[in-house]
């Protein structure tokens, strides 16, 4: 089997960095700010937040095409290309002189749906393609390093364009059309640069394709016939539902209720990204020693607590938001990295694209249903002010509390997922105690010189 060359690793890293800059500028606080600028309410914001996960259903037919034809690289380039260019149409739709805001909302939401649908189809093809080129024992190191560099690129985009958005918002007063035009056009440019480097990554000459007459339905059922993978899908569904019940509304909470400026949110995002960068590298190395499940169990405990603490943050708070973003970035790095790698570890290489698709669909359904339900609750069910004992809570506080409880409950189902060579909690703690304190100078030198990470990865692969 052919593995990645040094040139492939370099191009994959650069592809990821530019792709994450596109994702950053078309999501998160920029997409929420765009929705607020257009006048969308909580329920519509919830629908928009659910879009990336609703479209995961399109990954099943794409998986069948992958296994049937094996042309993954072409699928990735076309899918990602259409998804990114569509944002120029979204920007145009926002500027159209229409008589009813509802028409504008429907047009924009429809175009966002199209963009996410093509992006989702390309993602499953990309992961199937890339994972086949990475040895199992190097998954943590490769994706940890790649995700770390992606996070750094997203950090740069967040800081620069967050400050730019604040400046243009003040300069043009209430008309933010020019600001969002600059942001979305820049995002498309970064997306095209990503495709340039992605196109330079090699693809195996011959992919494992379907050679028998098994139907699409039978192939789709393959992952469900493996009890361990079925348990994993249940955990992913419940975990994503609990997380995304609150996650899409944090940015709304910061901008509207806590009155944070875009620059403040960008700075907090920068701190979170630095913690995420360090965490990706750290947990990538640790997961290669103790397994992915062990890392998830440790870091998910921190993820459970985060929404609870945000309830007590006040508009004039400084230290607490900083601590929450730093700690959150570190623990989320472990959960994000190791959940994906755990899926790769417990799924066979044969027909893997179907396992990838069902994994994304299970998580996608949970992540899609949650913000729609919480958005509807915020708009129509939860009263504006809730008085409990001596405290006053706003509707978003209730959503955060419910999310924390559901996160804790979903972790119970992780115990039924088994990973080859997984370490016990005691062994994991003992290994973590032996880890030396991070040397800042050495620990972040690879951020400034990504080729150092490429060379290190290739030397480890050759050894």
C-alpha positions as a printed NumPy array, in Angstrom:
array([[  0.   ,   0.   ,   0.   ],
       [  1.282,   3.46 ,  -0.898],
       [  1.618,   5.931,   1.975],
       [  1.961,   9.705,   1.947],
       [  5.229,  11.142,   0.669],
       [  6.903,  14.156,   2.247],
       [  5.495,  16.361,  -0.52 ],
       [  2.008,  14.943,   0.094],
       [  2.225,  15.739,   3.805],
       [  3.3  ,  19.303,   3.078],
       [  0.454,  19.858,   0.614],
       [ -2.07 ,  18.211,   2.951],
       [ -1.022,  20.516,   5.776],
       [ -1.315,  23.64 ,   3.596],
       [ -4.651,  22.438,   2.217],
       [ -5.948,  22.045,   5.769],
       [ -4.721,  25.464,   6.861],
       [ -6.384,  27.357,   4.003],
       [ -9.517,  25.188,   4.247],
       [ -9.842,  26.018,   7.942],
       [ -9.484,  29.731,   7.196],
       [-12.43 ,  29.377,   4.8  ],
       [-14.423,  27.446,   7.415],
       [-13.612,  30.009,  10.107],
       [-14.775,  32.974,   8.018],
       [-18.025,  31.277,   6.93 ],
       [-18.958,  29.907,  10.36 ],
       [-18.712,  30.615,  14.069],
       [-18.948,  34.214,  15.138],
       [-18.879,  35.497,  11.541],
       [-21.924,  33.45 ,  10.497],
       [-23.741,  34.331,  13.727],
       [-22.885,  37.998,  13.263],
       [-24.132,  37.789,   9.677],
       [-27.408,  36.255,  10.909],
       [-27.813,  39.008,  13.527],
       [-27.099,  41.639,  10.847],
       [-29.845,  40.118,   8.662],
       [-32.269,  40.09 ,  11.618],
       [-32.691,  36.328,  12.062],
       [-34.244,  35.083,  15.341],
       [-33.047,  32.208,  17.543],
       [-35.094,  29.522,  15.795],
       [-33.723,  30.466,  12.362],
       [-30.186,  30.669,  13.754],
       [-30.747,  27.167,  15.122],
       [-31.782,  25.934,  11.663],
       [-28.669,  27.459,  10.094],
       [-26.518,  25.857,  12.794],
       [-28.112,  22.494,  12.015],
       [-27.389,  22.7  ,   8.272],
       [-23.883,  21.136,   8.288],
       [-25.293,  18.092,  10.063],
       [-28.564,  17.662,   8.184],
       [-26.652,  17.254,   4.925],
       [-24.59 ,  14.321,   6.232],
       [-27.322,  12.061,   4.801],
       [-25.847,  12.764,   1.351],
       [-22.688,  10.952,   2.39 ],
       [-24.306,   7.526,   1.959],
       [-24.769,   7.694,  -1.829],
       [-21.333,   9.306,  -2.09 ],
       [-19.865,   6.379,  -0.157],
       [-21.445,   3.961,  -2.607],
       [-19.897,   5.865,  -5.519],
       [-16.531,   5.837,  -3.746],
       [-16.578,   2.082,  -3.266],
       [-17.968,   1.502,  -6.751],
       [-15.674,   3.792,  -8.721],
       [-12.863,   4.753,  -6.356],
       [-12.493,   8.296,  -7.728],
       [-12.246,  10.052,  -4.398],
       [ -9.924,  12.888,  -5.318],
       [-12.222,  14.11 ,  -8.097],
       [-15.221,  13.987,  -5.746],
       [-13.372,  16.02 ,  -3.122],
       [-12.281,  18.716,  -5.573],
       [-15.721,  19.117,  -7.144],
       [-17.585,  18.967,  -3.84 ],
       [-15.344,  21.431,  -2.023],
       [-15.109,  23.719,  -5.055],
       [-18.877,  24.101,  -5.489],
       [-19.366,  24.485,  -1.719],
       [-16.924,  27.369,  -1.559],
       [-18.006,  29.245,  -4.676],
       [-21.616,  29.132,  -3.424],
       [-20.699,  31.671,  -0.736],
       [-20.427,  34.325,  -3.439],
       [-24.092,  33.609,  -4.24 ],
       [-24.963,  33.809,  -0.531],
       [-23.332,  37.221,  -0.333],
       [-25.185,  38.341,  -3.453],
       [-28.512,  37.115,  -2.043],
       [-27.957,  39.163,   1.117],
       [-27.562,  42.332,  -0.963],
       [-30.582,  41.788,  -3.245],
       [-33.352,  44.427,  -2.933],
       [-36.255,  42.145,  -2.002],
       [-39.596,  43.307,  -0.6  ],
       [-39.825,  40.701,   2.163],
       [-37.105,  39.646,   4.626],
       [-38.628,  36.15 ,   4.584],
       [-37.753,  35.723,   0.905],
       [-34.171,  36.772,   1.619],
       [-33.947,  34.373,   4.571],
       [-35.269,  31.43 ,   2.531],
       [-32.868,  32.151,  -0.328],
       [-29.839,  32.459,   1.963],
       [-30.722,  29.385,   4.025],
       [-31.269,  27.393,   0.811],
       [-27.869,  28.41 ,  -0.569],
       [-26.187,  27.601,   2.753],
       [-27.831,  24.173,   2.567],
       [-26.426,  23.624,  -0.945],
       [-22.941,  24.689,   0.148],
       [-22.927,  22.385,   3.166],
       [-24.34 ,  19.483,   1.096],
       [-21.464,  19.576,  -1.39 ],
       [-18.952,  20.15 ,   1.398],
       [-20.269,  17.127,   3.305],
       [-20.054,  14.92 ,   0.224],
       [-16.453,  16.017,  -0.322],
       [-15.506,  15.479,   3.321],
       [-16.31 ,  11.764,   3.403],
       [-14.367,  11.238,   0.177],
       [-11.408,  13.191,   1.599],
       [-11.272,  11.241,   4.861],
       [-11.557,   7.911,   3.047],
       [ -8.788,   8.966,   0.678],
       [ -6.444,  10.383,   3.329],
       [ -6.948,   7.698,   5.987],
       [ -5.904,   5.024,   3.489],
       [ -2.546,   6.784,   3.118],
       [ -1.811,   6.983,   6.87 ],
       [ -0.536,   3.957,   8.849],
       [ -2.768,   3.223,  11.865],
       [  0.075,   3.756,  14.325],
       [  0.644,   7.29 ,  12.958],
       [ -2.98 ,   8.512,  12.925],
       [ -2.653,  10.456,  16.174],
       [  0.589,  12.165,  15.181],
       [ -0.462,  13.048,  11.633],
       [ -3.95 ,  14.351,  12.386],
       [ -2.764,  15.954,  15.626],
       [ -0.133,  17.944,  13.74 ],
       [ -2.456,  18.76 ,  10.845],
       [ -5.274,  19.864,  13.139],
       [ -2.818,  21.915,  15.16 ],
       [ -1.673,  23.836,  12.074],
       [ -5.299,  24.213,  10.926],
       [ -6.201,  25.703,  14.301],
       [ -3.32 ,  28.172,  14.021],
       [ -4.501,  29.268,  10.579],
       [ -8.043,  29.68 ,  11.903],
       [ -6.665,  31.714,  14.788],
       [ -4.983,  34.149,  12.392],
       [ -8.169,  34.514,  10.352],
       [-10.284,  35.075,  13.467],
       [ -8.046,  37.814,  14.878],
       [ -7.465,  39.694,  11.62 ],
       [-11.011,  39.609,  10.291],
       [-12.626,  39.976,  13.716],
       [-10.828,  43.278,  14.215],
       [-11.563,  44.227,  10.613],
       [-15.267,  43.589,  11.186],
       [-15.293,  45.821,  14.272],
       [-13.431,  48.594,  12.417],
       [-15.733,  48.498,   9.386],
       [-18.813,  48.218,  11.61 ],
       [-17.842,  51.481,  13.334],
       [-16.742,  53.141,  10.083],
       [-19.925,  52.317,   8.174],
       [-22.08 ,  52.606,  11.315],
       [-25.144,  50.379,  10.977],
       [-24.418,  49.188,   7.423],
       [-22.191,  46.123,   7.717],
       [-22.665,  44.935,   4.125],
       [-19.167,  46.016,   3.088],
       [-17.595,  44.261,   6.077],
       [-19.264,  40.916,   5.371],
       [-18.464,  41.296,   1.66 ],
       [-14.751,  41.508,   2.443],
       [-14.968,  38.559,   4.818],
       [-16.852,  36.187,   2.511],
       [-14.845,  37.072,  -0.616],
       [-11.641,  36.477,   1.35 ],
       [-13.048,  33.143,   2.542],
       [-13.638,  32.024,  -1.052],
       [-10.087,  33.035,  -2.   ],
       [ -8.69 ,  30.928,   0.862],
       [-10.939,  28.07 ,  -0.217],
       [ -9.559,  28.159,  -3.767],
       [ -5.976,  28.177,  -2.425],
       [ -6.876,  25.11 ,  -0.372],
       [ -8.008,  23.304,  -3.523],
       [ -4.704,  24.129,  -5.22 ],
       [ -2.707,  22.313,  -2.551],
       [ -5.259,  19.512,  -2.239],
       [ -4.963,  18.787,  -5.943],
       [ -1.221,  18.208,  -5.454],
       [ -1.752,  15.372,  -2.936],
       [ -1.343,  11.983,  -4.59 ],
       [ -4.05 ,   9.326,  -4.7  ],
       [ -3.404,   5.558,  -4.678],
       [ -3.334,   4.172,  -8.209],
       [ -5.91 ,   1.568,  -7.388],
       [ -8.526,   1.969,  -4.678],
       [-10.427,  -0.866,  -3.043],
       [-13.724,  -0.921,  -4.934],
       [-16.853,  -3.015,  -4.878],
       [-16.369,  -6.069,  -7.062],
       [-19.466,  -8.074,  -6.119],
       [-23.187,  -7.561,  -6.593],
       [-24.051,  -6.452,  -3.084],
       [-26.791,  -3.843,  -3.065],
       [-26.455,  -0.356,  -1.693],
       [-28.715,  -1.301,   1.209],
       [-26.574,  -4.296,   2.21 ],
       [-23.409,  -2.216,   2.098],
       [-25.067,   0.456,   4.201],
       [-25.977,  -2.161,   6.807],
       [-22.383,  -3.433,   7.137],
       [-21.375,  -1.057,   9.981],
       [-24.598,  -1.807,  11.875],
       [-23.782,  -5.524,  11.979],
       [-20.712,  -4.864,  14.143],
       [-21.906,  -4.436,  17.785],
       [-18.892,  -2.357,  18.82 ],
       [-19.324,   0.117,  15.971],
       [-23.073,   0.224,  16.591],
       [-22.418,   1.199,  20.215],
       [-20.01 ,   3.856,  19.014],
       [-22.668,   5.336,  16.698],
       [-25.117,   5.55 ,  19.61 ],
       [-22.545,   7.349,  21.744],
       [-21.709,   9.798,  18.934],
       [-25.398,  10.584,  18.35 ],
       [-26.106,  11.262,  22.036],
       [-22.878,  13.193,  22.577],
       [-23.414,  15.466,  19.575],
       [-27.038,  16.075,  20.534],
       [-26.023,  17.153,  24.024],
       [-23.171,  19.354,  22.782],
       [-25.009,  21.094,  19.941],
       [-28.056,  21.723,  22.094],
       [-26.057,  24.726,  23.331],
       [-22.946,  25.227,  21.177],
       [-24.495,  27.246,  18.297],
       [-25.854,  29.796,  20.78 ],
       [-22.639,  30.61 ,  22.642],
       [-21.618,  33.214,  20.061],
       [-25.104,  34.73 ,  20.21 ],
       [-24.758,  34.817,  24.015],
       [-21.411,  36.6  ,  23.815],
       [-22.421,  39.17 ,  21.197],
       [-25.979,  39.922,  22.319],
       [-26.326,  39.139,  26.029],
       [-22.779,  39.726,  27.301],
       [-22.265,  42.613,  24.83 ],
       [-18.81 ,  41.414,  23.791],
       [-17.388,  43.151,  20.706],
       [-16.211,  41.16 ,  17.687],
       [-12.642,  42.015,  18.683],
       [-13.203,  40.596,  22.172],
       [-14.67 ,  37.4  ,  20.754],
       [-11.733,  37.2  ,  18.323],
       [ -9.191,  37.59 ,  21.139],
       [-10.949,  34.922,  23.203],
       [-11.006,  32.721,  20.129],
       [ -7.273,  33.321,  19.71 ],
       [ -6.625,  32.117,  23.258],
       [ -8.823,  29.09 ,  22.665],
       [ -6.976,  28.355,  19.431],
       [ -3.583,  28.487,  21.141],
       [ -4.848,  26.013,  23.711],
       [ -6.327,  23.909,  20.895],
       [ -3.008,  23.967,  19.021],
       [ -1.071,  22.784,  22.059],
       [ -3.811,  20.288,  22.89 ],
       [ -3.853,  18.729,  19.416],
       [ -0.145,  18.014,  19.596],
       [ -0.256,  16.893,  23.223],
       [ -3.301,  14.626,  22.966],
       [ -2.11 ,  13.269,  19.626],
       [  1.036,  11.926,  21.274],
       [ -0.83 ,  10.725,  24.369],
       [ -3.485,   8.92 ,  22.296],
       [ -0.784,   6.913,  20.512],
       [  0.278,   5.657,  23.964],
       [ -3.024,   5.066,  25.812],
       [ -5.588,   4.923,  23.008],
       [ -8.264,   7.348,  21.887],
       [-11.043,   6.202,  24.202],
       [ -8.935,   6.911,  27.284],
       [ -8.236,  10.465,  26.113],
       [-11.934,  11.065,  25.403],
       [-12.881,   9.942,  28.92 ],
       [-10.407,  12.377,  30.478],
       [-11.069,  15.435,  28.312],
       [-14.858,  15.006,  28.074],
       [-15.109,  15.616,  31.817],
       [-13.935,  19.176,  31.212],
       [-16.342,  19.594,  28.308],
       [-19.252,  18.68 ,  30.595],
       [-18.426,  21.453,  33.061],
       [-17.913,  24.309,  30.587],
       [-21.606,  25.247,  29.961],
       [-22.292,  25.303,  33.701],
       [-19.612,  27.908,  34.323],
       [-20.733,  30.121,  31.421],
       [-24.042,  30.645,  33.23 ],
       [-22.234,  32.674,  35.887],
       [-20.247,  34.91 ,  33.527],
       [-21.252,  38.596,  33.673],
       [-20.872,  41.278,  30.962],
       [-17.982,  42.883,  32.849],
       [-16.167,  39.579,  33.509],
       [-12.613,  39.338,  32.205],
       [-10.722,  36.517,  33.909],
       [-13.452,  33.889,  33.76 ],
       [-14.066,  34.083,  29.961],
       [-10.304,  33.869,  29.399],
       [ -9.976,  30.787,  31.607],
       [-12.988,  29.122,  29.993],
       [-11.577,  29.602,  26.495],
       [ -8.112,  28.362,  27.421],
       [ -9.35 ,  25.295,  29.288],
       [-12.056,  24.705,  26.695],
       [ -9.595,  24.801,  23.821],
       [ -7.364,  22.26 ,  25.526],
       [-10.043,  19.716,  26.421],
       [-11.966,  20.076,  23.168],
       [ -8.765,  19.336,  21.239],
       [ -8.615,  15.913,  22.886],
       [-12.289,  15.101,  22.313],
       [-12.333,  16.233,  18.674],
       [ -9.088,  14.56 ,  17.657],
       [ -9.652,  11.267,  19.431],
       [-13.309,  10.778,  18.526],
       [-12.406,  10.832,  14.84 ],
       [ -9.358,   8.646,  15.351],
       [-11.351,   6.176,  17.454],
       [-13.76 ,   5.781,  14.555],
       [-10.839,   4.994,  12.24 ],
       [ -9.345,   2.545,  14.736],
       [-12.495,   0.44 ,  15.161],
       [-13.585,   0.436,  11.498],
       [-12.091,  -1.926,   8.876],
       [-10.255,  -0.532,   5.852],
       [-12.514,  -2.464,   3.465],
       [-15.613,  -0.408,   2.608],
       [-14.463,   2.164,   5.158],
       [-16.304,   4.991,   3.442],
       [-19.614,   3.456,   4.581],
       [-18.371,   3.422,   8.173],
       [-17.281,   7.058,   7.792],
       [-20.662,   8.012,   6.38 ],
       [-22.711,   6.361,   9.123],
       [-20.415,   7.903,  11.732],
       [-20.999,  11.368,  10.248],
       [-24.725,  10.753,   9.819],
       [-25.176,   9.523,  13.402],
       [-23.329,  12.537,  14.759],
       [-24.983,  14.777,  12.2  ],
       [-28.515,  13.792,  13.138],
       [-27.794,  14.498,  16.786],
       [-26.105,  17.799,  16.012],
       [-28.883,  18.801,  13.592],
       [-31.862,  18.005,  15.814],
       [-30.416,  19.656,  18.928],
       [-30.102,  23.32 ,  17.822],
       [-33.457,  23.195,  16.049],
       [-35.163,  22.013,  19.24 ],
       [-33.282,  24.418,  21.5  ],
       [-33.874,  27.27 ,  19.025],
       [-37.616,  26.609,  19.051],
       [-37.572,  26.425,  22.844],
       [-35.736,  29.734,  23.065],
       [-38.167,  31.437,  20.688],
       [-41.478,  30.056,  21.911],
       [-41.278,  27.998,  25.116],
       [-38.792,  29.377,  27.655],
       [-39.935,  32.627,  29.381],
       [-37.661,  35.707,  29.141],
       [-36.711,  35.641,  32.839],
       [-36.543,  32.626,  35.124],
       [-36.219,  33.157,  38.877],
       [-34.729,  30.247,  40.811],
       [-34.005,  30.843,  44.511],
       [-32.226,  34.201,  44.578],
       [-30.898,  34.043,  41.021],
       [-32.321,  35.293,  37.729],
       [-31.634,  33.27 ,  34.604],
       [-32.19 ,  34.091,  30.943],
       [-33.396,  31.435,  28.468],
       [-29.879,  30.663,  27.197],
       [-28.813,  29.781,  30.747],
       [-31.447,  27.027,  30.838],
       [-30.183,  25.704,  27.512],
       [-26.608,  25.636,  28.857],
       [-27.642,  23.78 ,  32.015],
       [-29.607,  21.173,  30.067],
       [-26.665,  20.695,  27.703],
       [-24.285,  20.007,  30.601],
       [-26.618,  17.385,  32.078],
       [-27.045,  15.649,  28.731],
       [-23.267,  15.65 ,  28.089],
       [-22.738,  13.888,  31.404],
       [-25.406,  11.302,  30.637],
       [-24.089,  10.529,  27.142],
       [-20.634,   9.632,  28.515],
       [-22.196,   6.573,  30.146],
       [-22.557,   4.969,  26.707],
       [-18.834,   5.306,  25.921],
       [-18.155,   2.393,  28.271],
       [-19.725,   0.019,  25.738],
       [-17.231,   1.006,  23.007],
       [-14.003,  -1.007,  22.922],
       [-10.749,   0.021,  21.249],
       [ -7.852,  -2.36 ,  20.566],
       [ -5.1  ,  -1.752,  23.108],
       [ -7.056,   0.815,  25.13 ],
       [ -5.612,   1.79 ,  28.495],
       [ -7.567,   1.881,  31.725],
       [ -8.286,   5.159,  33.482],
       [ -5.62 ,   4.372,  36.08 ],
       [ -2.988,   3.703,  33.426],
       [ -3.945,   6.9  ,  31.624],
       [ -3.578,   8.974,  34.778],
       [ -0.174,   7.419,  35.52 ],
       [  1.077,   8.257,  32.024],
       [ -0.268,  11.812,  32.25 ],
       [  1.574,  12.309,  35.553],
       [  4.841,  11.366,  33.856],
       [  4.416,  13.946,  31.101],
       [  6.868,  16.792,  31.475],
       [  5.733,  20.382,  31.584],
       [  5.481,  21.889,  28.081],
       [  8.567,  23.797,  27.014],
       [  7.049,  26.896,  25.435],
       [ 10.023,  27.678,  23.197],
       [ 10.302,  24.148,  21.847],
       [  6.613,  23.41 ,  22.088],
       [  5.556,  26.156,  19.691],
       [  8.523,  26.31 ,  17.318],
       [  6.686,  23.995,  14.926],
       [  3.935,  26.597,  14.575],
       [  6.368,  29.07 ,  13.081],
       [  8.125,  26.42 ,  11.018],
       [  5.611,  23.806,   9.863],
       [  8.223,  22.042,   7.756],
       [  9.867,  20.948,  11.023],
       [  6.695,  18.997,  11.767],
       [  6.645,  17.568,   8.251],
       [ 10.226,  16.352,   8.521],
       [  9.581,  14.925,  11.976],
       [  6.502,  13.076,  10.739],
       [  8.313,  11.632,   7.732],
       [ 11.317,  10.515,   9.78 ],
       [  8.992,   8.722,  12.187],
       [  7.18 ,   7.088,   9.269],
       [ 10.443,   5.91 ,   7.711],
       [ 11.611,   4.47 ,  11.016]])
